Amino acid sequence: MTTMAVLRPGVQERILLHLRDYIDHADKVEVPFALSQMGIANAVAIARSNVPRAIAGMREQGHLIERQAHVTGVSRKRKAYFLTEEGANIANDIWAKVSTQPVRLVHPDGRSETLELAQALEATELPLRHVDFLRYLDDTGTVDLSILSAELIERDLSKHIEKQLVTSLNDLPRIRRFFGREAEIDSMVALLEGHSSSILIPGIAGIGKTALAGKLLERFTHQRNLLYHRCQDWEGSRAFFEATSEWLSALGHNDLSDYLAVTPVPQASMTVNLIVEGLRDSPALIVIDDLHKVGDETLISALRALTLRIPELDNAGLVMFSRSFRMVVPEADSSGRIVTLVMPLEGLDQESSRQILTAMPNLEMTQFLHIYTLSRGHPLVLELINRGSVGDTFHATLEAFVEQEIFSRLSGPEKRLLGAIAVFREPMPLEAISDIDAETDLLDGLVEKGLARQADSDNYDVHDLVREFLTRSMDESLRQELHSNAKLWYRTRHGVAAERIEFIHHLNESGDTEGLAEVLSSEGHNLVRAGHTELLGILRPLEGQSFDPQSWCIIRELRGDILSIQGRWDEAEAEYKAAIPLARKHKMPHELARLLSARADIAVKRGAMDDALEMHRKSLEIQISLRDAVGAARSYNNMGYIYRRRKDNRRALEVYGNVEELLKQEGNPELCDARIRLASAFLEMGEMERARDHAMTAFEETEGQMDIVHARARAVIGRYYAKAKENELAMQYYSGALDILSDQTDPHSAVEVAMLLGQVLSDAGRKEEAAEHYIDAMVLAEANDFRMLQGELLARLGEVESDRSQKMDYLQRSLTVFRDLGAVDRMREVQASVHLAVMGN
């Protein structure tokens, strides 16, 4: 694919060219808006704040003059700018050079031609000047006239908004042609301008949803802040949340970005609250395309909540496009007020459909009606028919028509190249198909036929409907070969987790089960720990007979880990139970110990302490046989916690003694975390000196490492000194831990350390400050669905709260959490606290 060298004049040169058209206004009392700073900024595509700096040098050189003038459409006088005679001569020289620059024009009917810029000005009926062409010129030297209109050009040139609006339209495909839909667009605009609301637009594949989205966004350009997000079936809610956070950050609201930075699994309600707060004072339109691809309940929950909150805002709208006709968001709120209007998108009418068929001007009415009946006014199918210049043969079904009249006419290399693009799930650059035998120059032809599309200057993809036709008819051996080529493209890309997931996807689709098993074994656990739950979509369909037992065991474990993160504990346990016999049979002790610990963790979350204790014992036996000191210390500490919950301090001290022995025998720095947990447990049991010794050792071992482990060590020492009534020392260690905590991104550790700091303050008698820490930690625990920690924090808030009614509220909420989890022992303890509160103690 070749591109022309683009000669793009600099900002000052473009300003001279722009002012060259207005020399006759130098002596006028009232001048056009184009001569104001904002008019110049619009014409040459720079921010208004940059205009004075760009003009200053030209004014000093005598190329232009500045004076106050009445500007058309502006209530008060503004600075206006006019070329001097010398400036006009320089502008003429610039035009002499620029006018001969070759420009590739893409016409609304799909034709393309390359002309000199001066000729291009005459070749279009649109009101385009030379600076307009330069403004719309892309990096390939192309001006796509099919996406322009007189209204859009006028809006670009006449916007008066001094505050820069923010648009994020990165995923929006280029729209080649657009016909009809005036009534639909007018209805949508009227609704969104009338009041803040949401619209759901369902429609079948290729019916024109994305093109309509583009036109709607065009209507609100320079009027609102715009966000377009295209859902992908391999992405989860986080992709939308991150795109929204970047957009809001550009608007000056960073709260959502900060929240996502410390939250691997964002909570829908929290995210929606931050989005709404970020849009309080900003006119905005959010457009979500391909909503049917979303399988993430968190995103659906967020959109449900957002539709209910949009009416709270001024000049805000949410528009969702989907193939599914299922009502995934509420039509009305609890009061019966309509919050979402459903507007199904049907085929084009006959007049608009005929406008698409430009290659068949002499088409007889009988043939046209046959095509229209078959296509049902489907714009993409009509576009493909027009590009293929078909229409003489009658077919029984749309599928047969498309297959025989369009795909069967492609050459072998064209089909192969189109398939090479179609196997990628996202737009891809030309280098990604460099190993394909087909000539990449064929891309031009495929784009012209509407079968491939250029997402931007470097990347290409195909429409979902084209992908469906291709994959339905593609030979299995070719499909696997093309996925193998895609696999090679992603193999060396390690920087971004999303690319590793794409690599795993293509390993799976290419039938490379051995490579898939290897990557899942080496990278799967890290991806899951990082919160990439979308991996479940690849893991779910996998079948055991395709893998060796060891690999299948790990796949079941990864499924369980993701389901556990999602709070689907029954399904997670089913996966773990299926994996455990495989680990036993095939002598996989490390994996077996890990699986037993994972099941024990679920049991602890549910409060099933007996089951958890038994599984920890079994895991411990394996860890001891493997001399896995880190794993054994973790199991001992967990067992000690369970014994403490049962008030069996003798056994708790026994297992904690085993941890102490491991710490003496082993020099593994990874055991430091176990030492800190041990110190904290000793504090709870009143073993003050043992607690102090371990806390100080952990502090010394981690000194110089400003990480979460060192923060925990500081917090435990601070709590020791608070219990010893040495509050000044306690606060010293507390402050150091707080400094480290502010820089951490691991939410679970952050909650645990915040709880420790709250205990330090509580023991030091500073109850209100302790409550503040617990409330901050509660926000983070709720955001990440740390349910057990939520119950603990509510119980601790009940402990430090002085107001009796508020104390009761915290304790009752804690009781509800523990009851839902089935944490019987903690329920009893909190019930005792409730009883004491009722009695006034």
N, C-alpha and C positions, 0 to 999 in steps of 0.2 A: 504494500500500500504506500504510494508516494504522496508526499505533501509538498506544497509550494513554499518557497522561502517567503516569509512575511516581513515586508518593510513597514514597520509601524512607527510613524513620527512620534517624537517626544511630546511631553505635555505642552511646552511653550510653542512648539510648531503647530500643534492641534488648536491651541488658542488663537494663534495668528490666522490659521485657515478659517476658524469659526467667525472671527471678527471681520474677515475679508468680505463676507456677505452683507455687512451692515455699514459700509462706508458712508452711504447716503444719509445716515441718521445722525451724523456728527453735529449738525447744527439744530436738530429738532428739540423742542421743549419736552415732549413726551417720547420716550424710546421704548422699544420692545423689551420684554422680560429677558430675552436672550442676552442682552448686554449687561445685565446685573451679575453679581458674583454667583448667585445661585443658578442663573441661566447658563453662565459659562461652565459651572461645575457639572450641570446636567449634560451639556453638549459634549464635553470632552471626558466624561465619566471619571471625575475625581470628587473628593469630598469638598464641600464649600469652604471648610476651614483651610484647605490647601491653596485656594485661589490667590489670596494676597501674596503668599510667598512666591508662587509661580509668576505672578504679574510684576512683582517688584523689580526684578532684573530687567524686564522688557521696558518698564517705564523709565528706569535709569538710562537705558541705552537709546531712548527716544523713539521706540517703536510704537508706543501707544500713550494716550493721555487718559486721565481719570477726572471725572467731574460728577457733581450731584445732579440728578435728573429725576423727573417724574417717570416712574416705570409702570407700564401698563399692567393692571391687575394688582398693584401694590398700593396701599393706602398712603404711605409717606415716601418722601424722596429717598433714593438709594444711590450708592456709587454706581456709575456706569463707565464703560471703557470703550475707546474708539482708537482705530489705527491712525497713526500719522502717515504722511506720504511715504516716508522711508519704511515704515512697518508694512504698508500695503505692497510696496515693491518686493520686500522679503517674502510676504505671504504668496505673491504671484509666483516667485521662484520655487517656493515649496510645492505649490500646486502643480507646477510644470513637471516636477519630479514624481510626485505621488500619483498624478493622474494616469501615468502609464503602468502603474503596478497591476499585475494580474490578480484578479479576484474570481474565485469559484462561486457561482450563484446556484443555489438550490431553489427552484421555483415551486410554487404551491402545487402544481400538477405532478411534481416528482422529477421533472427534467432538471438536468444540471448542465451548466456551461461555464467556460472560463473566458472572461473578458477583461479588458483594461478597466480601471476604476472609472474613468470618464465615460466609457461605453456602458458600464454597469448602471450608472446613474440614469441613462436613457432607457435601459432595458426593463425597468420596473415602473409600475403605475403608483407604487407607494410614495408618499412624500418624504423621500430620503435625500439628505444632503451629503456632501463628501464626508463631513465629520461624523454623520450618523453611520455611514458605511464603516468607517474606522472604529466606531464604538462597538458595532455588532460583529466585527471581524474576529473569528476564533483563531486558535493557534495554527490551524492548518490552512489559513488563508481563505476560509469559506464564510459566506454570509447566507444563512438559511432564511430565505424569504417566507417559507411556509409557516414559521412560528411568529412572524411579525404582522402587525396590522396598523392601520393609520391611528387607531385609538391608542395602542400601546406606545407608538412613537411619540405621539403628542403628550401622553402622560409622562414619558421619560424626560421630555424637554421642559415641561411646565410645572413639575412638582415644586412646591414652595416650602416643604417641610425642612426646617432647619435642623431638627434633631434627626439623626440618622436612624432609620428603621433597620431592623436586622432580619435578613432572610437566610434560611438554611434549606436549600433545595437540592442538596448534593445527589440524592438518589433519584431525582425526577428525570425520566428518560426524555430524549429529544422528541418532540412531536412534529412529524413531517407535515401532515395535513389535517384539517379539521373541518367537518361539514355539519350543518344543522345544530341541534341542541340549544338553539337560542332560548326556547321556552324554559328548558330545564335550568340553564345558567341564570336566566333572569329570576326564576322562582327562588333559586338558592341564594342569590345575592340579596333579593328583597327580604328573605327570611333572616339572613345573617345581619343585615343592616338594621332590620326592625328591632331586634333584641338579641342578646347573647343566647345562643342555643346550639344544639347538636343536630346533625343530619346523618342518617345511615343510608347509603346508596348501594343496594345489592344489584348484581347483574352477572350474567354468564361470562365466561372467558372471552376476551377479544371484543366485547360489546362497546368498548370505548371508555371504560372507567378511568384509566390513567390519563387519557387525552382530556377528558372532562375535568379531572383534577388539575391538570396543567392550565386549562382555560380559566378555571375558577381562581386559581392563584394569580393568574395574570390580571384578572379584574380587581384584585385587592393589592396589587403591587403599588408601592408608594403610599398605601393607605394604612396598612397594618404590618406588624411583625409577622413573618410567615415561617412556618415549619412544615416541611413535607417529609414524611417517614414511610418507607416502603418495607413492609414486613417480609421476612424470609422464613421458610419453614425450618431452617436449621438454627435460627436465632431465638432467644428467649426474651423475656421482658426487659432484661438489662440493656439490650441494644437500643430500644426505644427510650429508656430512661437516660442513657448516656447521651444520645442525640439531643434529647430535650435539655439536659443539663448544660451541654455546650452552648446551645441556643440561648438559654436563660443567662448563662455567664456573659455572653456577648451583650445581653441587655443590662448587665450590671448586677445580676442576682446569682450569687455563688453558693447559696445554701444547699441546693440539690447536688451540685458537684462535690461539696464537702461531705455530704451524707453518703453518696455513692463511694467515695474514696475509702470510707471505713466500714462499708457494709457489703459483704460478698453476696448476700441474698436480700435485696431491698424489700421492704414491706409496702404493699400497694397503698394503704391508707396514708402512711407517712410521706410517700413519694407524691401522692396527689395533693396533700396539704402544701408541700413545698412548691409544686407547680403553680397552684392557685395563688399562693403568696407572691410568687415571682411575676405573676401577670396582673396584679391588682391595679397597677397604674399604666398598663401598656395595652394598646389595641393589638389584638393577636388573632391569627387564624392557624389552627393546627389541622393538617390533612394527613390522614393515615390511609395508606393504600394496601391492597392485598391482605385485608384483615383476616380472611379465611385461612391463611397460612399459620395463624397463631395457635399453638397448642399449649401455651403457657398460661395457666389459670391466673397467675399473678398479674399479667398484663390485662387479661379480660377483667379482672376485679378492679384494676386501676382505671380502666376505661369506663366501667360502670359507675365508679365513684366520681370520675371527672365529669361525666354527663350530668350528674346531679349537682355538681358545684359550678359548672359553667354559667348558669343564670345569675350567680352572685357577682359576676364580673361585668365590667363595662366594655363594650365593643370586642367581645371575644366569641370565637366559634370553634367547634370541633366537627370535622366532616370525615366520615369513615366510608371507605369503598371496600366491598367484599363480594366474592362469588357466592357466599352462603346467604340464603334468605332467612336464616335463623336469627331471631331477635336476641342478640348477645348483650345489649345494653337496655336499660329501662326506657319505656316510652313516656312514663309519667312518674312524678315523685309521689311521696306518701299522701300529699294533699290533693292529688289528682291533676296537678298542673303538668301539661305536656312539656317534656324536656328534650325529646328526640323525635324528629320527623323522619319517617321512612319514605324514600323516593325510589322505587324500583326503576332501573334503567332498562328500557326496551330497545328494540332495533330502530334504525333510522326510518323515516318516512320515505315514500317512493321518490319524492323530488330530491331529497338529500342523497339517497342511494344512487340515483342516476348521475348526480354531480361527480361521484367518485369514479364512475366508469368513463373516464375521459379518453381512454384508448379505443372506445367503441362508439364513436359519435353517430354511426348509422345503424345502431342496434335496433332491430324491429321490436315492436311492443310485445309480441308473443315471446320472443327470446328474453327480453328484459323481465317480463313478469315471471318467467320460469326461474331466472336467476334470483329475482327478488323473493319469490316464494321459497326457494331452496335456502337462500341465505338468511331469510327472515330479517333483512335489513342489517345484518351483522357487518359492521364497518371493516373489520380486519379481513374477513373472508371476501368482501367486495373489493378491498384493496388488492388482495392476492390475485383475484380473478382479473382485475384491471391490469396488473403488472404482467400477468401471463397472457393477456390478450386472448382469452378463451370465451366461449359463449355459443358455439355452434352445435354442441352435443348436449343432449338431454340426459340427466342422471337421476336415479331414484332417490338418492340420499345426499346430504351435504358431505358426509365423510367420503363417499365414492367420488363425488365431484372434486373435492380438494385433492384426494389421492391421485386420481387419474389425470386431472387437468393441470395440476400444479407440481406435485412432487415427482410424478413419473416423467416430467419433462426436464428435470434436472439431470445434469451429467453426473457420472460417477464421482469425479473430483469435487463437484459442488455439494453432493450429498455428504461426502466424507467431511468436507470442511464445515458444513452446517452442523453435522453431528458433533464435530470436535468442539464447536462453540457451545452446543446444547448441553453437553455433559457437565459443564461448569455450572455451579449453582449461583454464581454471581458474575457480573461483567468482568471480562478478562482482557489483558493486553495481548498484542500480536505475538510477543515472545513466548507466550504460553502454548502456542500451537506451532512453534518452530520445528518440531519433530514430525509434524504431519506432512505426508507426501504432497498433498494438494497445494497448489500455488496460492499464496495469500492474496495475490492480486484479484483472485476470484471474489474476494470480499466485496469489492466495489459493486460487482454485479448482483450479489446476494442482497446487499443493502438497497440497491435500486429496485429490486423485486419485492422489497418489504419483508423478506424472509429473515434476514439478519438486521440488527439495528446497532447504530453507533451510540453507546451510552454517553461517551464524552470523546475528547480528541484522541484518547489512547486506548479505550476499552470498548469491547463489543459483547453483545449478548443476543438472545432470541426471545421472542414473546412466548409466554407460557403455552399458548395454544399451538404454536409451531413446535415447541418442545414436546407437547403431548402427541402430535401427529408423528413426529420423528421417532420418539421412543417406542411408539406402538408398532411401527413398521421396521425398526432397526434390527438387523441380525444380531443374535446374542454374542457371537464372536467379535463382531465389529464394536459392539457396545463395550465389551470388556477391554478391547484394545484401546479405545478412545479414553476410557477411564484410566487405563494404565499410563497413557501419555499425560493426563491430568495429574496423576499420582507423582510422576517424575517432576512435574512443575513445582509441586508443593513439598517434595521430599527434603529440600535443603532450606526451607523457610521455617526458621525456629523462633523468630522474634516475637510473633503474635500468637496467642493461644488460639484465636479463631482460625488461623491458617493451619495449625496442627489438627484442629477438628476437621477441616476440609481434607487434609491429608488422610485422616482416618476414614472419612467418608469415601474417598476414591479408592483407598485400599480395599474397603468392603465391596464397593460396586465393581471393582476389577477382578474380584474373585481371589485376591491375594490373601487368603486366610492366614497363612504363615506370617506374612508381614504385619497383618492386622493384629494378630495375637502378640507379636513381639512389641509393637508400639503401645498397645493397651497395657501390657505388663510393665513396660518401662516408664510410660508417661501418664497412664490413666489415673493413677491415684493422685498425682499432683494436679491434674486438670480438675478432678472432682473437688479436691480440697480448696481449689481456687474459686469454686462456685459455678463451674461450667456444667450445669445440669442438663443443658441441651444435648450433651453426649448420650443421654438416655434414648433419644430418638434413633440413634445408630445402634445402640446395644440391644434395644427391645426386640427387633425382628431376628436377631442372630439365633441360630439353632445349634444345639450341641454336637450333632453328627458332623458338622463342618470343622470342628476343632479337636485338638488333642485334649484329654481330660484336664491336664494342668492349666491350659489356657482357658478352658471352659469354666473352671473353678474361679479364676480371676475375673472373668466376665460377669459371672453371677454375683461375685463380691462387689464389683463396681456398680452393678445395678442396685444392689442393696444399699450401698453407701449413698447413692443419689436419692433413692426413695426415702432413706432415713433423713437426709437433709431437708427433703420436702415435707417431712412430718407424716409420711405414709408408712407408719411403723409395721402394720400387718404385712404389707407387701414386701417391705424390707426384710422382715424376718423370714418370709417365705423364700426369698433369694438366699439368705444366709443358710437356712436349713438345707437348701438344695446343694449349696457349695460345700458344706461341712463333710458330708460323706465322700465327696471327691477328694478333698484335702486329706482325709484319713486313708482312703484306699490307695492313693498314689504318693503317700509319704511326703506330704508338703507341710512340715511342722510349723514353719513361720506363718504360712497362710492360715493354718488351722488355729493357731494362737490368736491371730488377728481377728478371725471370724468370731471366735468365742468371746473375745473382748468387745467386739462390735455388738453382739447380741446382749452381752452384759450391760453395755451402755444404754441400750434401749430399755432393758429391764429397770435400770436405775431411773431413767426418765419417767417410766410408768409407775415407779415406786414398788416394783416387784423385787424386794430386796433379797428374799430367799433364792429366787432364780438367779439373780445377779451374782450372789455370793458363790453359788455352785459353779457357775460358768467361769468366774474369776479363778476359782480353785483349779479347774481343769486347764485354763489358759496358763496359770502359774506353773503347773507341773511341766508343761511343754517348755515354757521359757527357762525353767531351771535346767532341764535336760539339754537345752541349746546353749546354756550359759549366756542367755540374753538378760544382762543385768538391768538394762533400761526398762524392758518390758516387765521383768519381775518386780522391780521397784514400783512401777505403776500399778500392777495388780495388788501388791501388798498395801499400798496407800489406799486404793479403792476398797479393799476388804476392811482396812482399819476404819474408814468412814462408815461403812455399814455397821460394824460392831459398835461404834460410838453412837450411831442412831438408835441402837438397841440397848444403850446404857451398859454394854458389856465392856467396861474399860480394861479388864484384865486381858481379854483376847485382843483388844485394840492395841494395848501396849506390847503384846507378844509380836504381832505382825509388824508394828512400827520398829520393834527391836531388830527384826529381820532386815528392814530397810537400812537401819544403822550399820548392820554388819556388811551389807553390800557396799555402802558408802566408804567403809574402812578398807574393803578389799579391792575395790575397783577404782581406777583413776579416770574413768570416762567422763569428760566434761558435760555430756548429755544428761548425766545424773543430777546435775544441779537443780533442775526443775523438781525432781523428786525430793531433794533436800529441803527446798522451800515449802513444798506441800507438807512435809513432815514437821517442819518448824511451826507452821500454822496450826496443824493438828495438836501439837504439844501445847500451844498457847490455849487452845480451847479446853484442853484437859487439865490445865493448871500446872503443867510440867514446865515451869518458867525457865529454869536454868538450861534444860535440854533444848528448849525452844530458842533461847538466846544464842547458845553455842552454834546451832545449825544455821540460824539466820545470819550470824556474823560470818561464818565460814562461807555461806553462799554469797554474801555481800563482797567478801574479799576475792572469791573466785571469779566474780563477774565485774569487778571494779574496772573501769575503763571501757566497758561494753555498755553503751547507752541503749540497751534493748529492753524488751518487756520482762525478761528474766531478772535483770538487775532491778527493774522497777518493783517487781514482786518482792525481791530480797529487801529493798528499802522499806516497802510497806509493812512487811512482817516485823522488821526491827522497830519501826515506828510504833507499831501496835504493842510490841513488848514494852517499850518505854512508857507508853500511855498507861498500860496496866500497872507498871511500876510507879506511876504518878510522877514521872519525870517528863512533864509536858513539853518543856523547851526542846529537849532532845527528840521527843516524838515528832514535833512539828518540823524539825530540821530534816529528818529522814522523809517525812510526809511531803515536804516541798520538793525534795529531790525526785521522789517518785512521780509527783505531779508533772514536773518538767518533762520527764521521759514519756509519760503517758500521752501528753499533748501531741507527740510526734508519731504515735503508733497507729497502724491501720488494721491490726488483727482485732476484730470486734469482741470475740469471746474472751481473749486475754484482757482487753480493755475493761470489760464488765467485771471480771474477777478482781483486777487491781483496784477498780473504783470501789468495789465492795470492801476490799481490805482497807483502803483509805478511809472509807466511812466508819469502819470499825475503830481505826486509830482515833478519829475525831470523837466518836461516841465514848470510847474508853477515857478520852481526855476531858469528857464532860461538855463537849461542844456539839450538842445534839442537833441544832439547826443546820450547822455546816455539814454534819453527817447526812442529814436528810437531803440536802442539796446534791451530794454525791450519789446517794441512792436513786434520786429522781433522774439524774443524768444517766446513770447506768440502766435505769428502767427503760428509758427511751431507746437505748441501744439494744437491750435484751428483747424488747417488743419488735423492733425493726428486723431482728435476725431470727425471730421465733425461738429464742432460748427460753422455753417454757418453764423448765425447772428453776432457772435463775430468776425468772419473773416472780415465781412464788416466793423464793428466798428474799428477794428485794422487797416485796410487799410486806413480808413478815418483819423484816428489819425496819422498814418505815413505821410499822406499827409499834416497834420497840422504842423508837426515838421520838415519836409524836407525843406532844403534851396535851393537845386538845382531845378530849375523850371521844367525841363523835367521829373525828377524823381518824383516830386510832382504831376505832371499831371498823370503820370503812376499809382501811388498809388490811386489817386482819381478816375480815370477811372475804375480801377479794383474794387474799392469799389462800384462804381455805378453799375457795372455789377452784383456783388453779390446781392445788394439790389433789382435790377430789377428782377433777377431770383427768389428771394423770394417774390416779390410783395410788398416790404416794401415801399409804395408810399411816406410816409412822409420823411423817411430818404433819399430816392432818391432825393427829392426836395432840402433837405439841402445840400447834396453832390453836386448836380448840381449847387447850388449857390456858393459853394467853387470852383468848376471847373471854373465858370464864373470869379470869382475874380482872380484865378490863370492866366487865359487867359489875363485878363486886367493888369496883372503885380502887383497885390496887394497881 
